[in-house]
Amino acid sequence: MNTLDAAFAALSDPTRRAILSRLATGEATVMELAEPFAMSQPAISRHLKVLEGAGLITRRVEGAKRPCRLAPQAIKEIDRWLDWLRKAMEANYDRLDAVLAELEQNEGKEDQ
């Protein structure tokens, strides 16, 4: 699966988005990430596995702990795609504005 596809699939789940929001404030362990949720640690671990598979987070081994952190490169890739989409939409709106302005101008000429 394309990295961007995997990232958006991972982002489709509200729990995973909440985990990413928490990681935006800094590194956290699985136990710390599980605290605010009414689900088991294994369930959180499955969410983390999806996020890691999508390249959105990285984990490292620190003794018995496996702290997680955001993977900035994946976030940048999503941001680049969204920026491209935003620019394409702006170009479409600019073209629409030009067509509407021309129509208004032509209506003004017909009224004279």
Z-matrix of the N, CA and C atoms (Angstrom, degrees):
N
C 1 1.450
C 2 1.529 1 108.39
N 3 1.292 2 116.20 1 140.64
C 4 1.452 3 123.42 2 176.13
C 5 1.529 4 109.39 3 -56.29
N 6 1.335 5 117.20 4 143.64
C 7 1.457 6 121.63 5 -179.51
C 8 1.516 7 111.44 6 -58.29
N 9 1.322 8 116.50 7 -42.95
C 10 1.461 9 120.38 8 179.55
C 11 1.532 10 110.78 9 -65.09
N 12 1.325 11 116.99 10 -41.07
C 13 1.463 12 120.47 11 176.99
C 14 1.524 13 110.76 12 -61.20
N 15 1.331 14 116.44 13 -44.51
C 16 1.466 15 120.94 14 179.95
C 17 1.525 16 110.27 15 -64.02
N 18 1.321 17 116.85 16 -39.34
C 19 1.470 18 120.41 17 179.87
C 20 1.521 19 110.58 18 -64.20
N 21 1.331 20 117.88 19 -46.58
C 22 1.459 21 120.09 20 -179.51
C 23 1.531 22 111.33 21 -68.34
N 24 1.316 23 117.34 22 -34.62
C 25 1.467 24 119.72 23 175.63
C 26 1.529 25 109.80 24 -63.58
N 27 1.324 26 116.67 25 -42.28
C 28 1.467 27 120.68 26 178.30
C 29 1.527 28 110.65 27 -65.03
N 30 1.323 29 116.51 28 -38.50
C 31 1.463 30 121.08 29 -178.32
C 32 1.530 31 112.92 30 -73.23
N 33 1.323 32 117.35 31 -11.05
C 34 1.468 33 119.99 32 -178.11
C 35 1.524 34 112.44 33 -70.64
N 36 1.319 35 117.55 34 -15.08
C 37 1.455 36 121.18 35 -178.11
C 38 1.532 37 110.77 36 -97.62
N 39 1.343 38 118.41 37 127.88
C 40 1.464 39 120.65 38 -177.78
C 41 1.531 40 113.71 39 -63.34
N 42 1.319 41 117.91 40 -32.58
C 43 1.465 42 120.17 41 177.68
C 44 1.522 43 110.26 42 -64.99
N 45 1.320 44 116.57 43 -43.08
C 46 1.467 45 119.42 44 179.78
C 47 1.529 46 110.98 45 -67.20
N 48 1.336 47 117.28 46 -36.69
C 49 1.474 48 118.99 47 175.91
C 50 1.522 49 110.37 48 -64.23
N 51 1.333 50 116.81 49 -39.19
C 52 1.466 51 120.58 50 178.74
C 53 1.532 52 110.37 51 -65.52
N 54 1.308 53 117.22 52 -38.51
C 55 1.471 54 121.02 53 177.09
C 56 1.526 55 109.55 54 -62.72
N 57 1.321 56 117.07 55 -44.41
C 58 1.468 57 119.93 56 178.82
C 59 1.525 58 110.76 57 -63.51
N 60 1.323 59 116.77 58 -38.85
C 61 1.464 60 119.88 59 177.68
C 62 1.525 61 110.30 60 -61.46
N 63 1.311 62 116.34 61 -42.23
C 64 1.468 63 119.87 62 177.97
C 65 1.532 64 110.43 63 -63.74
N 66 1.329 65 116.99 64 -42.45
C 67 1.471 66 120.59 65 -178.99
C 68 1.523 67 112.01 66 -68.90
N 69 1.319 68 117.28 67 -19.61
C 70 1.462 69 120.09 68 176.57
C 71 1.527 70 110.91 69 -65.08
N 72 1.335 71 116.94 70 -21.67
C 73 1.464 72 120.70 71 178.41
C 74 1.528 73 111.90 72 -88.83
N 75 1.331 74 116.95 73 -8.77
C 76 1.464 75 120.32 74 178.38
C 77 1.513 76 112.13 75 142.80
N 78 1.298 77 113.96 76 169.53
C 79 1.462 78 122.62 77 -178.84
C 80 1.536 79 110.88 78 -59.11
N 81 1.338 80 116.64 79 148.15
C 82 1.465 81 121.22 80 179.60
C 83 1.522 82 109.91 81 -151.14
N 84 1.316 83 115.53 82 152.95
C 85 1.466 84 121.30 83 176.54
C 86 1.526 85 108.95 84 -85.77
N 87 1.319 86 115.45 85 169.05
C 88 1.465 87 120.74 86 178.51
C 89 1.527 88 109.60 87 -60.17
N 90 1.326 89 117.08 88 -42.82
C 91 1.469 90 120.69 89 -179.64
C 92 1.533 91 110.61 90 -62.76
N 93 1.317 92 117.90 91 -41.46
C 94 1.462 93 120.97 92 178.40
C 95 1.521 94 111.02 93 -65.29
N 96 1.319 95 115.95 94 -38.78
C 97 1.465 96 119.56 95 179.80
C 98 1.524 97 111.73 96 -70.46
N 99 1.337 98 117.28 97 -30.08
C 100 1.465 99 121.52 98 -177.97
C 101 1.530 100 112.46 99 -76.29
N 102 1.339 101 117.63 100 -23.12
C 103 1.471 102 121.88 101 -173.95
C 104 1.526 103 115.54 102 -47.75
N 105 1.332 104 119.58 103 -52.30
C 106 1.478 105 118.42 104 -174.10
C 107 1.532 106 114.77 105 -77.40
N 108 1.315 107 117.90 106 -3.64
C 109 1.468 108 120.09 107 -174.77
C 110 1.519 109 111.50 108 -105.48
N 111 1.313 110 115.19 109 146.26
C 112 1.463 111 121.35 110 175.84
C 113 1.520 112 108.66 111 -90.27
N 114 1.330 113 115.15 112 60.74
C 115 1.464 114 120.49 113 177.99
C 116 1.513 115 108.71 114 -148.57
N 117 1.298 116 115.20 115 163.43
C 118 1.460 117 120.86 116 -176.43
C 119 1.527 118 111.55 117 -74.52
N 120 1.313 119 114.42 118 162.68
C 121 1.463 120 119.57 119 176.07
C 122 1.535 121 111.10 120 -61.55
N 123 1.355 122 118.91 121 -40.72
C 124 1.465 123 118.23 122 176.78
C 125 1.536 124 113.18 123 -60.11
N 126 1.337 125 116.80 124 -34.91
C 127 1.468 126 119.80 125 178.42
C 128 1.526 127 109.62 126 -66.48
N 129 1.333 128 117.36 127 -42.56
C 130 1.465 129 120.79 128 177.06
C 131 1.522 130 109.49 129 -63.57
N 132 1.316 131 116.94 130 -40.09
C 133 1.472 132 120.68 131 178.80
C 134 1.524 133 111.63 132 -60.77
N 135 1.330 134 116.86 133 -36.40
C 136 1.468 135 120.01 134 177.20
C 137 1.537 136 110.15 135 -65.80
N 138 1.327 137 116.35 136 -41.10
C 139 1.471 138 119.73 137 176.51
C 140 1.535 139 110.05 138 -62.17
N 141 1.312 140 116.52 139 -42.19
C 142 1.463 141 120.47 140 179.51
C 143 1.526 142 111.19 141 -63.79
N 144 1.317 143 116.30 142 -36.57
C 145 1.462 144 120.30 143 178.81
C 146 1.537 145 110.17 144 -63.69
N 147 1.329 146 116.76 145 -39.76
C 148 1.472 147 121.05 146 177.41
C 149 1.526 148 109.92 147 -64.35
N 150 1.342 149 116.05 148 -46.43
C 151 1.467 150 120.48 149 179.61
C 152 1.526 151 111.33 150 -62.35
N 153 1.313 152 116.05 151 -40.06
C 154 1.468 153 120.16 152 178.79
C 155 1.526 154 110.53 153 -68.35
N 156 1.316 155 117.05 154 -41.60
C 157 1.460 156 121.26 155 178.18
C 158 1.522 157 112.57 156 -62.68
N 159 1.327 158 115.58 157 -30.72
C 160 1.462 159 120.63 158 178.31
C 161 1.526 160 111.38 159 -82.98
N 162 1.315 161 116.20 160 -4.60
C 163 1.458 162 120.31 161 179.18
C 164 1.520 163 114.01 162 79.83
N 165 1.331 164 117.28 163 12.85
C 166 1.464 165 120.79 164 -177.34
C 167 1.528 166 113.23 165 -83.95
N 168 1.329 167 116.17 166 -24.16
C 169 1.464 168 119.74 167 176.67
C 170 1.523 169 109.45 168 -133.78
N 171 1.318 170 114.45 169 162.32
C 172 1.464 171 120.78 170 171.73
C 173 1.523 172 106.90 171 -126.43
N 174 1.327 173 114.98 172 153.30
C 175 1.461 174 120.66 173 177.04
C 176 1.516 175 107.97 174 -128.01
N 177 1.316 176 115.00 175 147.41
C 178 1.456 177 119.80 176 176.09
C 179 1.517 178 108.18 177 -131.31
N 180 1.303 179 115.62 178 158.85
C 181 1.462 180 120.66 179 179.85
C 182 1.519 181 108.33 180 -95.47
N 183 1.325 182 114.72 181 128.30
C 184 1.466 183 122.02 182 178.02
C 185 1.523 184 106.71 183 -134.80
N 186 1.323 185 116.33 184 85.18
C 187 1.469 186 120.56 185 -173.72
C 188 1.512 187 109.37 186 66.62
N 189 1.329 188 116.27 187 -123.88
C 190 1.467 189 120.97 188 179.01
C 191 1.527 190 111.60 189 -86.96
N 192 1.318 191 117.04 190 -9.11
C 193 1.467 192 121.39 191 -177.96
C 194 1.522 193 110.77 192 -92.83
N 195 1.328 194 114.30 193 155.54
C 196 1.470 195 121.20 194 174.90
C 197 1.523 196 108.63 195 -131.67
N 198 1.342 197 116.53 196 75.36
C 199 1.466 198 119.28 197 -178.75
C 200 1.530 199 111.76 198 -59.87
N 201 1.329 200 114.77 199 145.38
C 202 1.461 201 122.51 200 179.61
C 203 1.521 202 108.70 201 -112.02
N 204 1.309 203 115.41 202 150.97
C 205 1.466 204 120.97 203 173.68
C 206 1.515 205 108.70 204 -147.87
N 207 1.323 206 115.29 205 160.46
C 208 1.465 207 120.65 206 176.50
C 209 1.524 208 109.71 207 -65.43
N 210 1.318 209 115.31 208 149.02
C 211 1.463 210 122.02 209 174.21
C 212 1.526 211 107.03 210 -103.21
N 213 1.333 212 117.41 211 99.06
C 214 1.470 213 120.80 212 -173.53
C 215 1.521 214 114.58 213 -55.72
N 216 1.321 215 118.08 214 -33.88
C 217 1.465 216 120.09 215 -177.12
C 218 1.523 217 111.57 216 -62.76
N 219 1.330 218 116.72 217 -40.90
C 220 1.470 219 119.88 218 179.42
C 221 1.523 220 110.90 219 -66.17
N 222 1.323 221 116.42 220 -38.82
C 223 1.459 222 120.68 221 178.73
C 224 1.531 223 109.18 222 -65.36
N 225 1.324 224 116.55 223 -39.52
C 226 1.464 225 120.35 224 178.44
C 227 1.525 226 110.99 225 -63.85
N 228 1.330 227 117.11 226 -38.31
C 229 1.469 228 120.44 227 179.34
C 230 1.527 229 110.76 228 -64.02
N 231 1.323 230 116.76 229 -42.56
C 232 1.468 231 120.87 230 176.67
C 233 1.527 232 109.91 231 -62.51
N 234 1.322 233 115.59 232 -44.41
C 235 1.464 234 120.69 233 -179.75
C 236 1.530 235 111.57 234 -62.22
N 237 1.331 236 116.76 235 -40.37
C 238 1.478 237 120.14 236 177.55
C 239 1.520 238 110.73 237 -61.73
N 240 1.331 239 116.61 238 -43.96
C 241 1.457 240 120.19 239 -179.68
C 242 1.527 241 110.61 240 -64.74
N 243 1.332 242 116.64 241 -44.00
C 244 1.464 243 120.40 242 178.61
C 245 1.525 244 111.25 243 -64.31
N 246 1.329 245 117.04 244 -36.65
C 247 1.463 246 120.64 245 177.28
C 248 1.529 247 110.55 246 -64.15
N 249 1.337 248 116.23 247 -42.94
C 250 1.468 249 120.21 248 176.81
C 251 1.527 250 110.18 249 -60.22
N 252 1.332 251 116.55 250 -44.10
C 253 1.466 252 121.16 251 -179.77
C 254 1.527 253 110.51 252 -64.14
N 255 1.319 254 116.74 253 -42.64
C 256 1.464 255 122.03 254 178.80
C 257 1.522 256 110.43 255 -60.00
N 258 1.335 257 117.05 256 -45.12
C 259 1.467 258 120.88 257 179.95
C 260 1.521 259 111.70 258 -65.41
N 261 1.323 260 116.61 259 -38.60
C 262 1.470 261 120.01 260 177.94
C 263 1.522 262 110.46 261 -63.98
N 264 1.318 263 116.90 262 -41.48
C 265 1.467 264 120.16 263 178.56
C 266 1.524 265 110.91 264 -66.09
N 267 1.319 266 117.42 265 -40.99
C 268 1.464 267 120.61 266 178.27
C 269 1.525 268 110.89 267 -61.67
N 270 1.336 269 116.30 268 -39.88
C 271 1.465 270 120.07 269 178.38
C 272 1.531 271 109.89 270 -63.71
N 273 1.323 272 116.97 271 -40.54
C 274 1.467 273 120.12 272 177.85
C 275 1.530 274 111.09 273 -63.05
N 276 1.322 275 116.40 274 -43.16
C 277 1.465 276 119.62 275 178.66
C 278 1.523 277 111.31 276 -66.15
N 279 1.328 278 117.08 277 -37.10
C 280 1.468 279 120.09 278 177.15
C 281 1.530 280 110.70 279 -62.40
N 282 1.339 281 116.70 280 -42.12
C 283 1.468 282 120.37 281 177.78
C 284 1.523 283 110.72 282 -64.20
N 285 1.327 284 116.86 283 -41.49
C 286 1.461 285 120.89 284 178.62
C 287 1.526 286 110.23 285 -63.53
N 288 1.330 287 117.39 286 -43.13
C 289 1.466 288 121.18 287 177.22
C 290 1.528 289 110.91 288 -58.38
N 291 1.329 290 116.62 289 -41.35
C 292 1.466 291 120.60 290 -179.93
C 293 1.523 292 111.13 291 -65.12
N 294 1.327 293 116.94 292 -42.12
C 295 1.468 294 120.81 293 178.75
C 296 1.527 295 110.08 294 -64.21
N 297 1.321 296 117.53 295 -44.44
C 298 1.463 297 120.79 296 179.62
C 299 1.525 298 111.19 297 -64.32
N 300 1.330 299 116.94 298 -40.16
C 301 1.466 300 120.20 299 178.08
C 302 1.524 301 110.38 300 -63.06
N 303 1.330 302 117.07 301 -40.33
C 304 1.468 303 120.57 302 179.05
C 305 1.524 304 110.67 303 -66.10
N 306 1.332 305 116.63 304 -40.90
C 307 1.464 306 120.14 305 178.01
C 308 1.528 307 110.66 306 -62.19
N 309 1.322 308 117.55 307 -43.90
C 310 1.456 309 121.01 308 178.24
C 311 1.529 310 111.27 309 -62.18
N 312 1.318 311 114.94 310 -41.18
C 313 1.474 312 119.74 311 179.35
C 314 1.522 313 110.28 312 -63.77
N 315 1.323 314 117.31 313 -43.42
C 316 1.466 315 121.47 314 179.69
C 317 1.524 316 111.21 315 -66.43
N 318 1.331 317 117.92 316 -36.65
C 319 1.458 318 120.16 317 177.25
C 320 1.511 319 110.98 318 -65.38
N 321 1.333 320 116.14 319 -38.21
C 322 1.462 321 120.83 320 177.23
C 323 1.513 322 112.25 321 -62.50
N 324 1.325 323 117.69 322 -36.95
C 325 1.470 324 121.98 323 179.14
C 326 1.511 325 110.78 324 -70.09
N 327 1.350 326 117.72 325 -36.59
C 328 1.460 327 121.56 326 -178.92
C 329 1.524 328 111.39 327 -69.45
N 330 1.333 329 116.93 328 -29.93
C 331 1.466 330 121.37 329 -179.17
C 332 1.516 331 112.29 330 -73.06
N 333 1.318 332 117.78 331 -18.58
C 334 1.479 333 121.47 332 -175.90
C 335 1.487 334 111.48 333 -79.09
